[in-house]
Amino acid sequence: MPHSLTPALRVLRACLHLLIAALLALAAARAVTDRAADAPLVLTTAAVLAAVYAIGPAVLATRASPPATALWLTAVVAVWLVLLALTADGVWLAFPLFFVQLHLLPTRWGLAAVALTTAAAIVGFAGHTRTLTFGTVLGPLIGAAVAVATVLGYQALYRESEQRRRLIEELTDTRQELAAAEHLAGVRAERERLAREIHDTLAQGLSSIQLLLRAAERSLPTRPETALDHVRHARRTAADNLAEARRFVSALAPPDLDSGSLPAALDRLCATTADATGLAVHFQVSGTPGNLPPAHETALLRIAQSALGNAVRHARATRVEMTLSHMGSEVALDVVDDGCGFRVDEVPEPGTGPAGTGFGLAAMRARVRALHGTLVIESTPGEGTALAATLPCPPAPDEQASA
């Protein structure tokens, strides 16, 4: 049974109150018009029943007290039995009492109370008519059946409505949780993007500036012109880093890709690295270059930047070979150096290396994984490092259109 009254239930309860008041008035009026000898008793009993019934709303307001509700319902039925004993018109009040009992009592006890009330109505009416006919029995039985069917049907509808309401609430909560999870995933993805961009641009650039300034410091006493060249390279690197920072904050393509293709950008990167560090860097293209999506070009350029940065800072390499291979459905970037090498299975977790390093390889893997590619790293201490990043190459826009 619902613990809170819906609008429909409020209307039904008001109609029930009006029905009981009308039937009490009918019984009292019939007693007066028929000039029955017990008319004063009928009027008094009807008034008492009306007064006891009117106490109900105050009792029902404290539904946390079932004994008080049961006591009130017992008092109503007891006064009704007195009225039924005084006048046959009291039998009509059995019908609204069915609804009251079924509404206030648990289903099992409510059905038992309805059965007892039906029996009392049949016996009381038969006592007044001094006959027990089929109609005398059938009338109260039909009234009880209608009341039981109505109340149980309403309870079933209410339970179904509550289940739907709870389901809607669960769906709403789930939708909110999914939205929060998607928001959190978006925040994490953006943080990872910024971390990768910072590592592959600003961190690499700052490292190059540091190396150039150290070289300028060493050259300044004896070779001021060489020191000046290093300072100029450092200034250009700082300007390039500033442009990169503005670009990745806006999630735009790297400046090197704005002014040319990926092979040209990689060739400039190798030349700049060789000029700034003295490292021998050789770049070549294998296969027929095709049009790659911007995301693929950006990822391969960033991987190349990170690989060259590792070769300069960590591997202490003297030579690097970089190859961009177009293989129809795939494009691959291979970077091989002759540095000190390392154990691939002993790579520290991001941020746990010396001075908080260790983000480079993790960023490469994240870029390749985001584009459904593969990253293979082979290295042995003392024998250099070979890195191969392979990405699936989707059809060019003109090929898609022709297909």
SVG drawing of the C-alpha trace seen along z (x, -y; Angstrom):
<svg xmlns="http://www.w3.org/2000/svg" viewBox="-44 -36 135 54">
<polyline fill="none" stroke="black" stroke-width="0.4" points="0.0,0.0 1.4,-3.4 2.7,-5.5 2.0,-8.8 -1.2,-9.9 -1.2,-10.5 -3.7,-13.0 -5.9,-10.2 -5.9,-8.6 -6.8,-11.9 -9.8,-12.2 -10.9,-8.6 -10.5,-9.2 -12.6,-12.4 -15.3,-10.5 -15.2,-7.7 -15.7,-10.3 -18.7,-11.8 -20.2,-8.4 -20.1,-7.5 -21.6,-10.8 -24.4,-10.4 -25.2,-6.8 -25.3,-7.9 -27.6,-10.8 -29.8,-8.4 -30.1,-6.0 -31.0,-8.8 -33.5,-10.3 -35.2,-6.9 -35.5,-6.4 -37.2,-9.7 -39.5,-9.4 -40.5,-5.9 -41.3,-7.1 -39.6,-4.1 -39.8,-3.6 -36.0,-3.4 -35.5,-6.5 -33.7,-8.4 -31.3,-5.5 -30.6,-5.4 -30.0,-9.1 -27.7,-8.9 -25.8,-5.9 -25.4,-7.6 -24.0,-10.7 -21.6,-8.7 -20.4,-6.8 -19.9,-10.0 -17.9,-11.5 -15.8,-8.3 -15.1,-8.2 -14.2,-11.9 -11.4,-11.1 -9.8,-8.9 -7.8,-11.6 -6.1,-12.7 -5.3,-9.0 -4.1,-8.3 -1.8,-11.3 0.3,-9.2 0.6,-6.1 3.7,-5.1 1.3,-3.9 -0.5,-0.8 -2.1,0.0 -3.9,-3.4 -5.1,-2.8 -6.4,0.7 -8.1,-0.7 -9.9,-3.4 -11.0,-0.9 -12.3,1.4 -14.3,-1.4 -15.8,-2.3 -16.8,1.3 -18.3,1.7 -20.5,-1.4 -21.5,-0.3 -22.6,3.1 -24.8,1.3 -26.3,-0.8 -26.8,2.4 -28.6,4.0 -30.9,0.9 -31.7,0.4 -31.4,2.4 -30.2,-0.7 -26.9,-0.2 -26.0,2.6 -25.2,0.0 -22.3,-1.3 -20.6,2.1 -19.4,1.1 -17.4,-1.9 -16.1,-0.1 -14.6,2.5 -12.4,-0.1 -11.4,-1.5 -10.3,1.9 -8.4,2.8 -6.7,-0.6 -5.6,-0.6 -4.8,3.1 -2.2,5.4 -3.6,7.4 -4.1,10.6 -5.8,8.9 -7.7,6.6 -9.3,9.6 -10.2,11.2 -11.8,8.0 -13.8,7.7 -15.0,11.3 -16.1,10.8 -17.8,7.5 -19.6,9.2 -20.9,11.9 -22.1,9.4 -23.9,7.4 -25.7,10.6 -26.7,11.7 -27.8,8.2 -29.9,7.6 -31.4,11.1 -32.3,10.4 -34.2,7.3 -36.1,9.0 -36.4,12.3 -35.6,14.1 -32.3,15.3 -32.7,15.0 -30.3,15.3 -30.3,11.5 -29.6,11.0 -26.4,13.0 -25.4,11.9 -25.6,8.2 -22.9,7.9 -20.8,10.5 -20.8,8.5 -20.0,5.3 -17.0,7.0 -15.8,8.5 -15.9,5.1 -14.1,3.5 -11.4,6.2 -10.8,6.1 -10.7,2.3 -8.2,2.0 -6.0,4.9 -6.0,3.5 -5.0,0.1 -2.2,1.6 -0.9,3.5 -0.9,0.4 0.8,-1.5 3.6,1.1 4.2,1.0 4.3,-2.8 6.8,-2.7 9.0,-0.2 9.0,-2.4 9.8,-5.4 12.7,-3.6 13.9,-2.4 13.7,-6.0 15.7,-7.2 18.3,-4.5 18.6,-5.3 18.9,-9.0 21.6,-8.2 23.4,-6.0 23.2,-8.7 24.7,-11.2 27.4,-8.7 28.2,-8.1 28.3,-11.8 30.7,-12.3 32.9,-9.4 33.0,-10.8 33.9,-14.2 36.6,-12.7 37.9,-10.6 37.9,-13.8 39.9,-15.7 42.4,-12.8 42.7,-12.6 43.4,-16.4 45.9,-16.1 47.7,-13.3 47.6,-15.3 49.2,-18.3 51.7,-16.1 52.8,-14.5 52.9,-17.9 54.9,-19.5 57.4,-16.6 57.8,-16.4 58.0,-20.2 58.8,-22.4 60.9,-19.8 62.9,-18.9 63.4,-22.5 64.5,-23.5 66.9,-20.6 68.3,-21.8 68.6,-25.4 70.4,-24.1 72.9,-22.2 73.4,-25.2 74.0,-27.5 76.5,-25.1 78.3,-24.9 78.3,-28.7 79.7,-29.0 82.5,-26.6 83.3,-28.4 83.1,-31.9 86.7,-32.4 88.5,-31.1 85.9,-31.1 83.4,-33.9 82.0,-33.6 81.2,-29.9 79.6,-30.9 77.5,-33.5 76.3,-30.9 75.2,-28.7 73.3,-31.6 71.6,-32.4 70.5,-28.7 69.2,-28.8 67.2,-32.0 65.7,-30.3 64.9,-27.2 63.2,-29.4 61.1,-31.1 60.1,-27.7 59.1,-26.5 57.0,-29.5 55.2,-28.9 54.8,-25.2 53.3,-26.1 50.7,-28.4 49.9,-25.7 49.3,-22.8 47.3,-24.9 44.9,-25.4 45.2,-21.8 46.6,-22.8 49.1,-21.1 52.8,-21.7 54.2,-24.8 56.6,-22.5 53.6,-20.8 51.9,-24.1 54.6,-25.0 55.2,-21.6 54.7,-17.9 55.7,-15.3 58.9,-14.3 60.0,-17.9 59.2,-18.5 61.3,-15.4 64.1,-16.5 64.2,-20.0 64.0,-18.4 67.1,-16.2 69.0,-19.1 68.2,-21.4 69.2,-18.6 72.4,-18.0 73.2,-21.7 72.4,-22.3 74.1,-19.3 76.7,-18.1 75.0,-14.7 75.2,-13.1 71.5,-12.6 70.6,-11.1 67.0,-11.1 65.5,-9.2 62.1,-8.4 61.1,-4.9 58.2,-4.3 55.9,-6.8 54.7,-9.5 51.0,-9.7 48.5,-12.1 48.3,-11.2 45.7,-12.5 46.9,-15.4 46.7,-13.2 49.1,-10.7 51.5,-13.4 51.5,-15.0 52.0,-11.7 55.0,-10.7 56.6,-14.1 56.3,-14.1 57.7,-10.6 60.6,-11.6 61.3,-14.6 61.2,-12.5 63.4,-9.8 66.0,-12.3 65.8,-14.0 66.4,-10.6 69.4,-10.0 70.9,-13.3 70.3,-13.4 70.3,-9.8 71.9,-7.6 75.0,-9.8 74.8,-8.7 77.1,-9.9 74.9,-8.9 71.1,-8.5 69.4,-7.0 65.8,-8.0 63.6,-6.4 60.0,-7.2 58.5,-4.3 55.2,-4.3 53.9,-0.8 50.5,-1.2 48.2,-0.5 50.7,-1.4 53.3,-4.1 56.3,-3.5 58.9,-5.6 62.2,-3.9 64.8,-5.6 68.1,-3.8 71.0,-5.2 74.5,-4.0 74.2,-5.1 74.7,-3.3 71.4,-1.4 69.4,-0.1 67.3,2.8 63.8,2.4 62.3,4.4 63.9,2.1 62.4,-1.2 61.3,-3.3 57.7,-4.4 56.8,-7.9 58.2,-10.5 60.3,-8.0 63.5,-8.5 66.3,-10.9 65.0,-14.5 61.5,-13.3 62.1,-11.9 60.7,-8.8 57.7,-10.2 59.2,-9.9 58.5,-6.2 55.1,-6.3 54.1,-9.3 55.2,-7.5 53.2,-4.4 50.1,-6.6 50.3,-8.3 50.6,-5.1 47.9,-3.4 45.5,-6.2 45.8,-5.7 45.6,-1.9 49.3,-1.4 52.2,0.5 55.5,-0.6 58.5,1.7 61.6,0.9 64.8,3.0 67.8,2.1 70.8,3.7 73.2,2.0 76.3,0.9 74.7,1.7 72.3,-1.2 68.6,-1.4 66.1,-0.8 62.6,-2.2 59.8,-1.4 56.4,-3.1 53.9,-1.8 50.5,-3.3 47.6,-2.1 47.3,-4.4 43.7,-5.2 42.7,-5.9 43.2,-9.5 40.1,-11.6 40.2,-11.5 40.4,-7.7 37.5,-7.5 35.4,-9.7 36.3,-7.6 35.4,-4.4"/>
</svg>
